[in-house]
């Protein structure tokens, strides 16, 4: 879990840009003890969130899912992928995760 300042460092942007990404549903945070943390697993090896992470978050948010529900979906093991959807977003199964998120959001 990364703090917002750690996330801004990783992305190479100012911390207010991280707030904008959260507000625009391009990133998602877990709230613990009143502080927001961004899961490091949302970022690929190059340090960016990739092109599919924001899409899944937006699809599920628009479908009425809460941040907690989205995080649960992303981090719950799925034998049919196999693995967690968040890991699949960084690989060849990213489009399958998007398809599932779209189906869930309907």
C-alpha positions in Angstrom: 0.0 0.0 0.0 1.3 3.4 -1.0 0.6 6.7 0.6 -0.5 9.5 -1.7 3.0 11.1 -1.6 4.6 7.8 -2.4 2.2 7.4 -5.3 3.0 10.8 -6.6 6.7 9.9 -6.5 6.1 6.7 -8.3 4.1 8.4 -11.1 6.5 11.4 -11.2 3.7 13.9 -10.6 2.7 16.3 -7.8 0.5 15.0 -5.1 -2.4 17.1 -6.2 -2.4 15.2 -9.5 -2.9 12.0 -7.5 -5.9 13.6 -5.9 -7.2 14.4 -9.3 -6.7 10.8 -10.5 -8.6 9.6 -7.5 -11.4 12.1 -8.1 -11.6 11.2 -11.8 -11.8 7.4 -11.0 -8.4 6.8 -12.7 -7.0 5.4 -9.5 -8.6 3.9 -6.4 -7.7 4.0 -2.8 -8.3 2.0 0.3 -9.1 4.1 3.4 -7.5 2.9 6.7 -7.6 5.0 9.9 -8.9 8.0 7.9 -5.9 7.9 5.4 -6.0 6.9 1.8 -3.7 4.3 0.5 -3.3 3.1 -3.1 -2.5 -0.5 -3.7 1.0 -0.9 -5.3 -0.4 -3.8 -7.4 -2.2 -1.3 -9.5 1.1 -0.3 -11.0 3.1 -2.2 -13.5 6.8 -2.8 -13.6 7.3 0.6 -15.4 5.6 2.4 -12.4 2.5 3.4 -14.3 -1.0 2.1 -13.8 -1.2 1.0 -17.4 -4.1 1.7 -19.8 -6.5 -0.9 -18.4 -6.6 -0.1 -14.7 -8.4 3.3 -15.1 -10.9 1.7 -17.5 -11.9 -1.0 -15.0 -12.3 1.4 -12.2 -14.4 3.8 -14.3 -16.6 0.9 -15.6 -17.3 -0.4 -12.1 -17.8 3.1 -10.6 -20.3 4.0 -13.3 -22.0 0.7 -12.6 -22.6 1.8 -9.0 -19.9 -0.2 -7.3 -18.2 1.3 -4.2 -14.4 1.6 -3.9 -14.5 -1.2 -1.4 -16.4 -3.5 -3.9 -14.0 -2.6 -6.7 -11.0 -3.4 -4.6 -12.6 -6.7 -3.5 -13.2 -7.6 -7.2 -9.6 -6.6 -8.2 -7.9 -8.5 -5.4 -10.0 -11.7 -5.1 -8.4 -14.8 -6.6 -10.3 -16.0 -9.7 -9.5 -19.5 -10.8 -10.9 -18.9 -14.3 -8.3 -16.2 -15.0 -6.2 -17.7 -13.1 -5.1 -15.4 -10.4 -6.4 -12.0 -9.3 -7.9 -9.5 -11.8 -5.5 -6.8 -10.7 -2.6 -9.0 -11.9 -4.3 -9.9 -15.1 -4.7 -6.2 -16.0 -0.9 -6.1 -16.4 -0.9 -9.0 -18.9 -2.6 -10.7 -21.8 -5.9 -11.2 -19.9 -6.5 -7.5 -19.4 -9.3 -7.4 -22.0 -11.0 -10.3 -20.3 -11.0 -8.4 -17.0 -12.5 -5.4 -18.8 -15.2 -7.6 -20.3 -16.1 -9.0 -16.9 -16.2 -5.6 -15.3 -18.4 -4.3 -18.1 -20.8 -7.3 -17.6 -20.9 -6.7 -13.8 -21.6 -3.0 -14.3 -24.8 -3.6 -16.4 
